[in-house]
C-alpha cells in the first residue's frame, strides 16, 4: 500500500466537478448502497479544500439541513453533523453565499437555531453557530437567544446538557461581546457544575483508554474548551492576568497529575488519560496566541514535554500529532520543536518513525531557506534533559540521556550544521540554569554540555566529516538560562571536565549503533537483495573444482619451473579464471540506493509554505557567520555507509591483486604470448612420451600422494592472497622431484 499510494496520486486525475455535488448530496440523504458516510466525507473535503465548487449547490445543501433539523423531542439524523461542518467551512470563506438573509431564509435560520439548541451530537451546535455568526445579519440577536437558552436551567447530565456546553464554548469564542455580561455564569457552569462534579464510574472507565468517550468525559472536555476559548477571544486591550492564571493553573495541574483533577484522587483511569490529553492540547492551542504563550512558564513547559512519556500510547500519539500540526502551520513558537526530541525512547515504532520523518522534512524546509531554527533549539533540549525527573550523574543514566541527543543528531545533524550544533553545546557550558536556579541544576547543565560535545565529536568521526569552528555569534534564550556571576567562575567551569573518561570511551558503540540504525532505515527495501548475493559468495568458492590437482603431474626441471613461474607472472592472460571472492566486482557498487534526505525533502515540500514564528528571546547567528545548510544527500549517505559498515567499504576498494601463475600441476600447458611458446623443448618431448603404467602397489602409493596433494591445493586456493603483491606458494609436482 505504501508503494501503490504515491503511484495512484501521480497517475490519477484528482478533481471535483460541480455537476457531481448534487449526486453526492443525494447520497448523504438516502445512504444508497451504504455510501452515505463516504458522501459526507467527500462533502467535507470539498468544502474545506475547494469551497467554490459548492457555490452552485449550496442552496440544495441548505435545503437538506432544513429537512434534517431537530426539535426538542425529535433528534436529527447522524449525518447532519457532516452537512453542517461542510456548510460551516463554506460560510467562513463565502459568508454571503449562504441564503440566510433572503426572503425564504427564515426557515433555514430556524433550522440552525434548532441545531444549536437540540443538535446531537454536540458538535452540531458548534457548526450551526459558526454558520450563524459568519452569515446571519441578525447574528447578535440570535446569539443572545442561544446563550439564554443554554444558561437557563442548566444541570449536569440534564436535557441536552452537552449541546448547551458546546454552544457556550462556541459563543464565547465567536461572540465574546454578547457573552460579556453573562461571563461569570458561563465560567461557573464550566467549573462548578461540570469540572468539580464527581465522576461517573462504569466498567469501561476502568480501562486505560476508551475510543468513544462517555458523556461524563465529553462534558468535561467541553467545559475545558469554554475556559480556553474565553482566553482566546479576549481583545488586546483586555487584561489577561486573572483569567489566564486560573485557567493555566487548572490545565497545568491536570498535565502534572496525569489527568487527576479531583482532590479525592478518585478519577477513573480512562477519564484521567482523556483529561490529560485535553489539557495538554489546550495548552498548545493557547500558545498559538503570542500574548498567551508567555503564561506557560519554563517549569510548566518541562511538565508539558513529559506528556510524551505518558504510559498510554493514545495520549502520546494524540499530543504529538496536535503538536506537529500546529508547528507545521507555523502557529507555535520554535521552542515547541524541543518536545518532539523527547520521543527518543518511544516504544511505539510507528509514532517514532513518523515523527522522525516529519522533523527531517522540516529540517530540509528550514535548510532551503537558510534558517537555523532546529539548531537553536538544541540548547533548550539540554535544558529539558537537565530537568528530566530521571536525570542522574550515574554513567548508566547518562547513557540513557545520550539517546535523546543521538535522536536529535539523527533527525537534524548534517555535515554543514554540525559545527553550529557543537557551538550551541559549548555555549551551554557558559551559562547557568534559569528555570530552578541551584548548584545542582547548573551542574546538570554542564554534565550534559560535555556529554553532548563528546557525542558530537564521535558522530563526526564515525561519519568521517570535518567540523570547523562556528564563526558566528549565538544568543541563548534568557528565559531558561541566566548569566554567570563572574568571569572567574566561567573559566573554572570551562576548564573542568564534568564526565569521566570511561564514559567517553563507552559512547562510541552508542554512536555507531545510532548511525547503523539510521542507515538501515535509509536503505530499507534495497539492501536485502545485496546481502543475499553477498551471502552466496562463500558457496561459490566451495564450487571450485578441487579434483583437478589429483591428476598425476608431469615432472619438470626446477630451472624450467622457475622460468615458467616468472613468465606466467608477467604474461597472465586475461582469460585466466579469476578469484571467486568477487572483490573487484564491488569496486563501483553503491550500497545506498534510496536517500532518506531526498524523501524528507519531498515530504518537507508540503509544509514549505509555512514558517515557524520567531521567538523574541532567541536570535539567529550573524549573517556573515551562517553556514550554508544545503543537504548533499548522496555524499552524506555514502559517508554514512563508510562509517557504519567498514567491512563493506574494504570490499569496495580492492587491493592490487597479483596475477596468479599457470597451474601446471593440473596438467595445463601455458598459452603462447606474442607468438612464442614458453614451454621448454625438453618438457614438450616428455609430454609426447607415453605414460608408463604403474604397478598396483605403486598406483596405491601414488593415489595417497595425489590425495594429500589435492588437500594442499584446496587449502592454498581458499587462503587469502599474499600481501605486497607476492604470489602465493606453489604446490606442484616439482616439490617432490
N, C-alpha and C positions, 0 to 999 in steps of 0.2 A: 504493500500500500504506500509506503514511504517513497518508493521509486515511481509508481504509476501516477501519484497525485501531481507532481510537478509536470509530468508529460501531459496529463489531462489539461492542466491550466494553460500550457503552452500551445496545445494543438486545438483547443476548443474555442469557439467564439462566444464569449460571455456578454450578453446584452439583455436589457429589459425593453420590451416593446409596449407602447401604450395600449395596443389592442389586446394584450394579454391580461391586463389588470382586471378587466370586468370578469373574465373567466376565473381568475384567481379569487376574486371576491365572492363569486358564486360558490366556489368550493368551500370557502370559510363558512358560508351559511348552511350548506347541505351536508358537508362532510362526506361527499360522494366517494365511494371506493376507499374510504379511510384516509383521504388526502387533506382533511381539514387542518390538521396540525402542520403539515408541510406548507399549505397555502398561507397560514398565519405567519409562519416563519419567513416565507418569501415576501409577504407584505411588509413585515418589519424591516427586512433588508432593503427593500426598495425605498421605504420612507426615510431610512437613515442615510443611505448612500446616494440615492438618486430620487429625491422627493419630487423633482419636476415631472417625472413620469406619472405621478399621482394627480397632476393638476386637472386633467380632463375627467377623472373618475372620483374626485374627492366627494362630490355630491352623492354619488352612489354609495360610497363608504359611510357617509353621514346618515344616509337612509338606513343602512344596516345597523348603525348604532341606535337609531331611533327604535327600531324593531327589537333590539336586544336590551333595552333599558329596564332596570329592575324597579321594584316598588318595595314598600315596607313589608309586604307579605310574600312577594314572588321574587326569587333571585334571578340574576342574569345568567346566560349560558357561559360556560368556562372560556370559550374562545373570544368573548367580548373584550377581555383584557388585552389580547394581542391587537385587536382592531383599534382599541383606544390608544395603545402605545404607538401604532403606526400613524394614527391621525395626529397625536401629540408631536411626533417628530416632524410631521409636515407643517403643523401650525407654528413651530419655532422658526422655520425658515420662510414660510409664506403665510403669515397670520391673516392677511386679508382675503385669502382664497377659501377660508372656512366659511360656509354660508350661514353664519350665526346672526348676522345683522340684517338679513333680508326680511321681506315681509313674511315669508313662510319659515323663518328661522326660529320661531318661538318654540316649536316642538323639539328641535334639536337642543336648545338651551335647557329646556326642562328635562330632557333625557340625560344631559350631562350633570345637571344638579342631582338627579336621582342616583347616578353612578357615584357622585361624591358623597352621598349620604348612606346609600344602601348597597353599594357595589361589593361583590365578593369575587375573588379575594381582595384584600385591602389595597393592592396595587391599582385596582380600577379607580379608586378615588384619587389617587395620586395623579394618574394620567388625565383624568377628567378635569381636575383643577388646572393642570398645565394648559389644556386647551382653552378653558375659560379665561385664564389670566392673559394668554397671548392673543386671543382673537375676539373676545367679547368687549363691546363698547361699554357695557354696564358691569364691568368686572368688579368694581368697588362694592356695588350693591349686592351682587351675587356672592362675593367673598364673605361679606358680613353675614349673609344668610346662612352660608355653610358653617361659618365659625360659631354662630349662635346655636345651631342645631347640634354641633359636635361637643360644645361645652355643657350644654343643658343636660342635667340629669345623667352625667357620665358616671358609670360604675364599672369597676374591674369585673371582667367576664360578663358584662351586661349585653344588651341587644346591640349588635353592630359596633361593639367597642373597638375592634381592630380597625374598622373602616374610619371611625372617628379619629383614632390616633394617626392614621395615615393622612387624613385630611388636614389635621392640625400641623403635622410636620411639613406638608407642602405649603400650607398657607403662611406659616412662619417664614419660610424661605422666599416665596414669591410675592407675598402681600404683607410685608412687615408693618407698614403704616396702618393697615386695617386691624392688625393684631396688637398694636402697641398698648391700647387701653386694657386689653384682657391678657397681657403677657404674664402677669402674676398667676392668674388662674390656669393658664396653659402650663407653666412650669410646675405648679402644684399638682396638676393631673399627672405630669410625666414622672415626677419624683415620688410624691407621697401616695398616689393612688395606683401606681404601677410598679416602679422600681423597688419600693420598700414593702411591697406585698409579699407574703410567704409564697414560696414556690410550690406548685402542684407536683406531686410525685406520682410516677407511674412506672411500670416495668421497663418501658423503653428508655426512660430517662436515666436508668442505672448504667446504661452503656456509655462508652466513651464519646460516641458521636451518633447522631441521628440525622439521616439525609433530609427528611421532611420535618422541620421543627414544629412543635405543637403550638397551640395558641398562646400559652404562657410565655414562651421564649420569643414568639413573634411580637407580642405586646411590649415586652421589654426592649426589643430591638427598635420598635417604632418610637418608644419613649426616648431612647438614646439619640435617635435621629432628630427628635424635636429639639433637644438641647444643642445638638451640633448645628442644625440649620439656623437656630436663633443667633449663634455667634457669626455664622457665615453671612447673615443678612444685615448685620449691623453696619451702618454707614461709617465713613471715615471720621465724621465729626463726633460720633458716639463714643462713650467711654467703654472700654472693654474689661476693665480691671475686675470688678466684682463678678460679672457673669462668666468671664473666661476662667478666673481662678477656681470657681466652684465646679465648672464643667470639667476642666483639666484635672482637678483633684479626683473626681469620680472616675474618669477614664483611666488615669494612671493607677488608681487603686485596683481597678479590675484587671489591668495588664500585669501589675506586680504580684497580685494574689492569685494568679492563674484563673481569673474569672469569678472569684468568690466576692460577692458584693454584700453578703449578709454578715452581720456581727455574730450571729449564732453558728456560723460555719455549717449550714445545713443545705446548701445549694446542691441539687443533683449534679452528677458528673457531666451528663450531656448538656445541661444548661450552663455549666461553668465554661466548657470549651466554646460554646456558642457566644457567650458574653465576652470572653476574652478576645475572640476573633472580631466581634463587632466593635469593641473598644479600640483595638489596635488599628483597624481600618478607619475608624473615625478620627483617630489622631493623625493618620496620613492625610485624610481629606482636609482636616483643619490646617495642616502645614502647607497645603497648596495655596493658602492665603498668606501673603507675605507678612501681614500685620499679626496674624495669629501664630506664625511659626516660632516667634520669639518666646511664646509661653511654654514651649516644650524645652525644658532645661536640659543641659548636657547629662545630668544624672538620670532624668526620665528617658532621655534618648538611649542610654545604655539598657534600661529595662525594656524599652520597645524593641531593641535589637535582639534581646533574648527570646522574643516570640518565635524566632527561627529555631529555637531549641525546644519548642513545646512538644510534649510526648505524643500529642495527636497529630498525625500526618495531615489531616484535612485542615487543621489550623495553620500549619506551616505552609501548605500549598496555597490556601486562600489568601494568606497575608503576603506571600511572595508574589503571587500574580497581581494583586492590587498594587503592590509597591512598584513592580515593573511597568504596570500600566501608566501610573502617574509619572514615573520617571521618563518613560518613552514619550509622553505627551509634553514633557518639559514643564510640568506644573510643580514639581517638588524641587527644593534646593539640592545642590550637588552632594551635601553631606549624607543624604539618604542612600547614595550608592554604597556607602560603607557597610550597611546592613547585609547586603547581598553576599558579602565575603564571609559572613558567619555561617554559611551553608557548607563549609569545608568538610564537616563531619556528618552531613546529611545522609541518613541511611537509605532514603528512597532515591534510587539511581535516576529515575525519570525526572524528579524535581531538580536534582543536582545538575544533570546533563542539560536540561532546558535552560536553567539559569546561567550556566557557563556559556552556552551558545549565545544567549541574549547579551551577556556582558561583552563578549568578543565582538558582536555586531556593533554595540555602542562604541567600543574602542576604535573600531575601524571608521565609524562615522566621525568621532572626535579627531582621529588622526588625519582624515581628509580635510578637516577644517583647521588643523594645526592647533587644537585645543588640548590642554593638559588637565582635564577635569579628573580623570581616573587616577592620574599620577599624584595629584594633590591630595586625594582622599586617603593616601597611604598613611599619612600622619594620623588621621582620625582612626584608621584601623588599629594602629599600635596603641592609641589611647583607649579604644574599646577593649582590646585584649588586656591592657593593664588593669582594667576594672572588671574583668571577667570573674565571675564567682569561683571558677575552678582554677584560677591562676595560682601558681606556687613556684618557688625557686628550685624545686627538685628537678633534676635532669629529665626524668621521665615525663613530668608535666610540661616542661619546656619543649620536649619533642612533640607533644600534642599541640602546643601553641604554635609550633613551627608549621603545622599542617595548614593553619589559616593563612600564614604568609606564603606558603608554597601555592596554595589555591589562588591567591591573589596574583602571584607571578605567572601561573599558568594562564590566567584569564587576561592579564594586562601587559606583561613584560614582553618587550621586543628588544632587538639589539640597539635600536635608536633611542628608546626611552629608558633603558636600564640605568644609565648614568643619572638621570633625574630621580628615579626611584631610590637609588643609592644615596643621592644627596638629601632627599627627604628623610631617609632613615638616620643619616648623620645629624641633621638639624634637630631631630627629636632629642638627641643627647645634650643639646644646648639650651633646653628649656625645662621648666618644672611643671608638675601637674596642676591644672586649674579646676578640675571637677571636684575633687575632695583633697585639698592641699594637706599633704603629710609626707614625712620622710619615706614611709613605706610605699606610697603611691609614686613618688619620684623614683625610687629605686626600681620599681616595676617597669617604669618607662625606660630607664637606662639599660636594664637587662634585655628588654625587647628590642631596643635600638641595636645593641651589639649582636643579638641573635639574628635580627633582620640583615645586618651588614654581612655576617658570616654566610647566611643563606644566599644572599645576592652574589657574593663572590663565588660560592660554589656553583651557583646557577650559571654564572659567566664562564667558569672553567669547563663545566660539563657541556655547554653549548659551543665552546671554542669561540666565544665572542671577545671583542676588545672594547673595554669600557673606559671612556675618557672622563676627566673631571668635568662636572657640570659648571659651565661658565656663568650662568645667570644667578639671580637672587630670588629667594623664596621667602615669603612671609607666612608663618604658621598661624592658624586660627587662634584668636585671642580668647575665645570662649572656653576652650578646653586646655589651653596652655597659659602659663604665666612666665615672665622673665625671671632669670636667676638673680639672687640678691647681690652678687658681686662677681667681678672678673676672676678673682682667685678661686671661687667656688666652681666657676665654669671650667677653668684649667684643671682643677682637681678631678672633676667628672670626666673630662675628655681623656686624661692620661690613664685613668683606671680601666681595667678590663673587668667587665661585670659578669662574664660567663667563663666557665672553665675550659681548658684546652681539650680535655677528654670529650666534652660535649661537642666542641667544634669538629673533632675527628669523627664523631658519630653522625654528623649532619650529611656527609657526602652520600651515604646509602639512601637517605631520605630524598635527597635531591635527584639522584639517579632514578629512583622509583617514580618520582613525580614526572620527570621528563619522559620516562619509558611509557608510563600510562598515557601521557599526552600524545605520544607518537602512535601508540596503538589505536587510540581513538581517531586520530587523523587519518590513518591508513586502513580503517575498518572496511572490510569487504574487498580490499585489493591485495592484502598481504598473504592471505591464506593460500592461494594457488602457488605463490613463490615458495612458501615454507614447504609445501608438499613436494615441489620439484627439488628443493634442497635436500629433503629427507631421502630422496631416491638415489642420491649420488653414491653413497657407500654401497648400495646394491649393485650399481653399475661397475664398481671396482671389483666386486667379487666375481663378476661375469667374465673377467679377463681369462683367456684360455691358458690355464696353468698346466695343461697336459703336454704342451709342445716341448718344454725342456726335457721331457722324459725320453725324447729321441736320442739315439746314440750319436754323440757329436763326432765330427771328423777331427782327427788330430792335426794340429798346426804347430809350426815352429814358433818359439817365443818371439824371435825377431820379426817374423811376419805378423804376429798378433799385435806387437807394439805399433808397427807401421799402420796396420789396419785400423787400430783404435784411433790413432791421430788423424787419419784420413777421414774416418767416419765423423769425428768431431768437427772437422772442417766442412764436410760436404754432406750433412744430413739432409736427405731430400724432403721436400715439403709434403710428400705423400706418406711419410712415416707416421705410424699411429701415435697419437698424442696421449698425454696423461688423462686419466678418467676423472680427475678431481674437478674439472671444469673451472679451474682458476682463471683462465683467460676469458671464459665466457661471461664473466661478470664485470669486465673492465668498464663497459658503458651501460651497465644495468642500473636502473633507477628503482629504488625501493619505496619511494613515496610517489604515488600517482594522484592522490587527491589531497588538496591543501585545505586544512580547516580554516585558515585565514581567508581563503578565497570564498569559501562557503559563508564565513562570517561576514565578509564584505557584502555578499549578496543579501544576507539577512539584514544587515545594517542599512541597506538601501531603502528598506521600507520605513525606517524611522529617521532617515537622513534629514527630513524636513523639520524635525523637532530639535529644539535646542534647550538644554537644561539651563535654568535661571542661575545667574552668577550669585555667589554668596558674598555679602558685604564684607565679611570678616576675612575672606580669603582673597588673594591676588595671585595672578599667574606670574611666571618668571618674566624677566625683562625680555623685550622683543629681540634684542640683539643676541640673547643667550638661548633662544629657543632652539630645541633640537627638531629638525625636520623629521617627523614621525611618519614616514611613508612605509607601509608594510611591504617588505620584499619577501613574498610568500615562498617562492621556490628556494631562494637561498636560505631562508630561515629553516624550512623543513629539511633541507639537505644537511644543514649543520646539526639539527636535532637528531637526525639519523646517525650522523657521525659520533655524536656524544653518547647516544643511548645504546648503540649496538656496534661497539668497536670491532667485533669479530666479522661483521658484515663488511665493514669498511676495509678490513685487511684483505678480504677476498676481492673486493672491488679494485684494489691496486696490487696486481700480482708482481712478484719478484721476477727478475730476468731468469728465465728457465733454461738450463743448459740443454743443448741438443743431445738426445740420447744416442749412444753408439749403436751400430748394427748388431743385432743379436745373432752372431754367428753360431752360438751354441744351439740354436734352434735349427741349424742346417740351412739357413738362408744365405744366398750369395749376394754380396754388395752390388748395388747398381753402378752403372758406368756414370762417370762425371766428365762432361766435356769430351765425350768420345773415347775416354781412356778407361780401360778395365783395371781397377785397382787390385784385383786378385792376383797373387803371385803365381808364376808358372808352375812351381812345384805343387802348389795347392791344387791347381787345375788338373795336374797329372794324377794326383791322389784321388781326385773326385771321379776320374774316368775309370779307375781300377775297381773291379768288382769287390764287394764286401765279403770277407771271409765269414763262413758260418761258424758260430760258437758252439762249443760242446754244451750238454745240459748243465754241467756244474758251472762252467764259465758263464752261461746265459743267466743262471740264477744269481751269480755274483754281480753281473752287470745290471741286473734288474734292481738289486738292492742299492747299487751306486746311483742308478738313474732316479730311483725314488728319493734318495737323500738329496740329490741334485735338484730335483723338482721342488722339494720343500724349500731349499735355499733360494731358488729363483723366485718362488712366490713371495717369500719374505722380503727379498730385495725389491721386487716390483711394488709391493704395498707400502714400503717405507718412504719417508719424506725425502725429497731430493737434497743432495749435499749443498751446503752453503758456499758462498763466494764463487759460484759458477763452476765448481769442481764436479766432474762426472762421478756418479756412484760406482762403487767397487764392482767389477765384473766377476761373475761366477760362471766361467765357461770351462771347457774341457782342458784348456791349457794349464789349469792349476793342477791337474792330475798327471801331466806329462812328466 
